[in-house]
Amino acid sequence: MPEYLDLIMVLGVCIFSLSFPSMVGAFSRGAPPRAAILAIFIGGLMILYANSSRPGGYSAAEMPQVFARVVAGI
């Protein structure tokens, strides 16, 4: 399995999760959440690509191990 799929998955989850504070900030200012919607789209595509490219996909139980592998560089 290529290691870059783990990196794509971790980056996708991070981008996707950071879109929510951006969305709340845009709504509180009364502005349209364009950047948040773009981040949700990009993060979602990265998650879908990594999950569909890996045989068997990713499970929620192994996500902490995936994050640890990417952060530790193992």
N, CA and C atoms as a LAMMPS dump frame, in Angstrom:
ITEM: TIMESTEP
0
ITEM: NUMBER OF ATOMS
222
ITEM: BOX BOUNDS ff ff ff
-5.0000000000000000e+02 5.0000000000000000e+02
-5.0000000000000000e+02 5.0000000000000000e+02
-5.0000000000000000e+02 5.0000000000000000e+02
ITEM: ATOMS id mol type element x y z
1 1 1 N 0.845 -1.185 0
2 1 2 C 0 0 0
3 1 3 C 0.889 1.246 0
4 2 1 N 0.645 2.171 -0.878
5 2 2 C 1.447 3.394 -0.897
6 2 3 C 1.205 4.247 0.351
7 3 1 N 2.295 4.774 0.9
8 3 2 C 2.198 5.57 2.117
9 3 3 C 1.554 6.926 1.87
10 4 1 N 1.597 7.399 0.642
11 4 2 C 1.022 8.715 0.381
12 4 3 C -0.494 8.716 0.568
13 5 1 N -1.132 7.57 0.496
14 5 2 C -2.574 7.523 0.738
15 5 3 C -2.895 7.876 2.183
16 6 1 N -2.03 7.442 3.112
17 6 2 C -2.222 7.827 4.512
18 6 3 C -2.091 9.34 4.669
19 7 1 N -1.109 9.919 3.999
20 7 2 C -0.919 11.37 4.069
21 7 3 C -2.112 12.115 3.479
22 8 1 N -2.608 11.644 2.351
23 8 2 C -3.77 12.277 1.731
24 8 3 C -4.978 12.181 2.645
25 9 1 N -5.153 11.039 3.291
26 9 2 C -6.282 10.875 4.211
27 9 3 C -6.159 11.831 5.399
28 10 1 N -4.985 11.914 5.991
29 10 2 C -4.794 12.789 7.154
30 10 3 C -4.978 14.252 6.764
31 11 1 N -4.418 14.665 5.649
32 11 2 C -4.593 16.045 5.2
33 11 3 C -6.059 16.34 4.878
34 12 1 N -6.738 15.387 4.263
35 12 2 C -8.152 15.57 3.961
36 12 3 C -8.997 15.732 5.212
37 13 1 N -8.727 14.915 6.224
38 13 2 C -9.474 15.022 7.484
39 13 3 C -9.177 16.359 8.155
40 14 1 N -7.92 16.797 8.128
41 14 2 C -7.571 18.083 8.753
42 14 3 C -8.231 19.252 8.027
43 15 1 N -8.172 19.257 6.712
44 15 2 C -8.804 20.337 5.942
45 15 3 C -10.314 20.331 6.159
46 16 1 N -10.893 19.138 6.139
47 16 2 C -12.34 19.02 6.337
48 16 3 C -12.74 19.525 7.722
49 17 1 N -11.974 19.162 8.742
50 17 2 C -12.342 19.581 10.1
51 17 3 C -12.102 21.073 10.33
52 18 1 N -11.121 21.655 9.66
53 18 2 C -10.873 23.091 9.815
54 18 3 C -11.884 23.95 9.064
55 19 1 N -12.692 23.34 8.23
56 19 2 C -13.699 24.117 7.514
57 19 3 C -14.84 24.552 8.428
58 20 1 N -15.091 23.815 9.49
59 20 2 C -16.213 24.15 10.364
60 20 3 C -16 25.446 11.146
61 21 1 N -14.823 25.712 11.735
62 21 2 C -14.629 27.031 12.356
63 21 3 C -14.717 28.176 11.337
64 22 1 N -14.247 27.908 10.123
65 22 2 C -14.349 28.918 9.078
66 22 3 C -15.804 29.2 8.728
67 23 1 N -16.614 28.157 8.71
68 23 2 C -18.031 28.334 8.406
69 23 3 C -18.732 29.117 9.518
70 24 1 N -18.436 28.803 10.763
71 24 2 C -19.043 29.513 11.886
72 24 3 C -18.639 30.987 11.861
73 25 1 N -17.378 31.256 11.566
74 25 2 C -16.921 32.641 11.479
75 25 3 C -17.605 33.413 10.367
76 26 1 N -17.785 32.771 9.232
77 26 2 C -18.46 33.445 8.116
78 26 3 C -19.916 33.725 8.442
79 27 1 N -20.586 32.763 9.057
80 27 2 C -21.982 32.985 9.414
81 27 3 C -22.129 34.063 10.48
82 28 1 N -21.176 34.141 11.406
83 28 2 C -21.277 35.157 12.451
84 28 3 C -21.042 36.559 11.898
85 29 1 N -20.266 36.679 10.824
86 29 2 C -20.055 37.975 10.178
87 29 3 C -21.171 38.308 9.195
88 30 1 N -21.997 37.349 8.872
89 30 2 C -23.06 37.566 7.894
90 30 3 C -22.569 37.42 6.466
91 31 1 N -21.398 36.823 6.278
92 31 2 C -20.826 36.643 4.948
93 31 3 C -21.113 35.221 4.458
94 32 1 N -21.115 35.04 3.15
95 32 2 C -21.293 33.672 2.639
96 32 3 C -20.041 32.838 2.928
97 33 1 N -20.205 31.59 3.303
98 33 2 C -19.061 30.749 3.69
99 33 3 C -18.361 30.1 2.491
100 34 1 N -17.848 30.918 1.596
101 34 2 C -17.23 30.395 0.374
102 34 3 C -15.98 29.577 0.658
103 35 1 N -15.101 30.085 1.503
104 35 2 C -13.866 29.367 1.818
105 35 3 C -14.17 28.062 2.545
106 36 1 N -15.161 28.07 3.42
107 36 2 C -15.519 26.858 4.154
108 36 3 C -16.087 25.803 3.211
109 37 1 N -16.894 26.214 2.276
110 37 2 C -17.467 25.264 1.323
111 37 3 C -16.362 24.69 0.429
112 38 1 N -15.416 25.514 0.03
113 38 2 C -14.282 25.035 -0.756
114 38 3 C -13.447 24.045 0.053
115 39 1 N -13.223 24.332 1.331
116 39 2 C -12.454 23.423 2.183
117 39 3 C -13.189 22.102 2.389
118 40 1 N -14.503 22.153 2.561
119 40 2 C -15.282 20.914 2.691
120 40 3 C -15.176 20.09 1.408
121 41 1 N -15.252 20.752 0.278
122 41 2 C -15.164 20.065 -1.01
123 41 3 C -13.788 19.424 -1.198
124 42 1 N -12.725 20.185 -0.964
125 42 2 C -11.369 19.663 -1.156
126 42 3 C -11.066 18.552 -0.156
127 43 1 N -11.381 18.777 1.114
128 43 2 C -11.136 17.759 2.123
129 43 3 C -11.939 16.495 1.862
130 44 1 N -13.184 16.661 1.465
131 44 2 C -14.02 15.506 1.155
132 44 3 C -13.495 14.708 -0.029
133 45 1 N -13.037 15.413 -1.053
134 45 2 C -12.461 14.714 -2.207
135 45 3 C -11.189 13.968 -1.835
136 46 1 N -10.362 14.568 -0.988
137 46 2 C -9.142 13.892 -0.558
138 46 3 C -9.47 12.634 0.251
139 47 1 N -10.46 12.724 1.12
140 47 2 C -10.869 11.561 1.918
141 47 3 C -11.432 10.47 1.008
142 48 1 N -12.287 10.854 0.076
143 48 2 C -12.861 9.869 -0.838
144 48 3 C -11.794 9.21 -1.714
145 49 1 N -10.845 9.999 -2.192
146 49 2 C -9.783 9.44 -3.039
147 49 3 C -8.94 8.44 -2.256
148 50 1 N -8.52 8.828 -1.053
149 50 2 C -7.675 7.931 -0.258
150 50 3 C -8.433 6.67 0.128
151 51 1 N -9.686 6.81 0.489
152 51 2 C -10.477 5.657 0.911
153 51 3 C -10.772 4.713 -0.253
154 52 1 N -11.011 5.262 -1.427
155 52 2 C -11.319 4.404 -2.572
156 52 3 C -10.069 3.81 -3.206
157 53 1 N -8.914 4.43 -3.017
158 53 2 C -7.682 3.914 -3.609
159 53 3 C -7.044 2.819 -2.766
160 54 1 N -7.357 2.779 -1.497
161 54 2 C -6.779 1.763 -0.618
162 54 3 C -7.648 0.518 -0.648
163 55 1 N -7.042 -0.652 -0.867
164 55 2 C -7.832 -1.889 -0.857
165 55 3 C -8.471 -2.112 0.519
166 56 1 N -9.76 -2.207 0.554
167 56 2 C -10.483 -2.382 1.806
168 56 3 C -10.86 -1.083 2.476
169 57 1 N -10.293 0.011 2.044
170 57 2 C -10.608 1.319 2.618
171 57 3 C -10.061 1.494 4.018
172 58 1 N -10.462 2.57 4.652
173 58 2 C -10.071 2.885 6.019
174 58 3 C -11.266 2.662 6.933
175 59 1 N -10.993 2.188 8.14
176 59 2 C -12.052 2.083 9.133
177 59 3 C -11.828 3.157 10.187
178 60 1 N -12.882 3.482 10.903
179 60 2 C -12.766 4.509 11.939
180 60 3 C -11.84 4.059 13.061
181 61 1 N -11.765 2.763 13.317
182 61 2 C -10.93 2.254 14.399
183 61 3 C -9.443 2.402 14.107
184 62 1 N -9.051 2.421 12.83
185 62 2 C -7.633 2.529 12.514
186 62 3 C -7.168 3.96 12.229
187 63 1 N -8.058 4.923 12.301
188 63 2 C -7.664 6.308 12.023
189 63 3 C -6.618 6.841 13.008
190 64 1 N -6.697 6.55 14.321
191 64 2 C -5.618 7.019 15.2
192 64 3 C -4.243 6.455 14.805
193 65 1 N -4.205 5.215 14.346
194 65 2 C -2.938 4.625 13.914
195 65 3 C -2.438 5.28 12.631
196 66 1 N -3.353 5.632 11.744
197 66 2 C -2.975 6.316 10.499
198 66 3 C -2.381 7.684 10.827
199 67 1 N -3.037 8.431 11.73
200 67 2 C -2.506 9.727 12.129
201 67 3 C -1.146 9.577 12.772
202 68 1 N -0.969 8.574 13.623
203 68 2 C 0.319 8.357 14.284
204 68 3 C 1.405 8.018 13.285
205 69 1 N 1.081 7.199 12.285
206 69 2 C 2.076 6.85 11.26
207 69 3 C 2.512 8.071 10.471
208 70 1 N 1.568 8.942 10.128
209 70 2 C 1.89 10.131 9.345
210 70 3 C 2.687 11.129 10.177
211 71 1 N 2.272 11.366 11.406
212 71 2 C 2.957 12.343 12.247
213 71 3 C 4.344 11.851 12.628
214 72 1 N 4.466 10.567 12.983
215 72 2 C 5.752 10.02 13.386
216 72 3 C 6.661 9.716 12.2
217 73 1 N 6.098 9.623 11.017
218 73 2 C 6.885 9.351 9.831
219 73 3 C 7.284 7.9 9.7
220 74 1 N 6.498 7.022 10.289
221 74 2 C 6.827 5.591 10.245
222 74 3 C 6.332 5 8.953
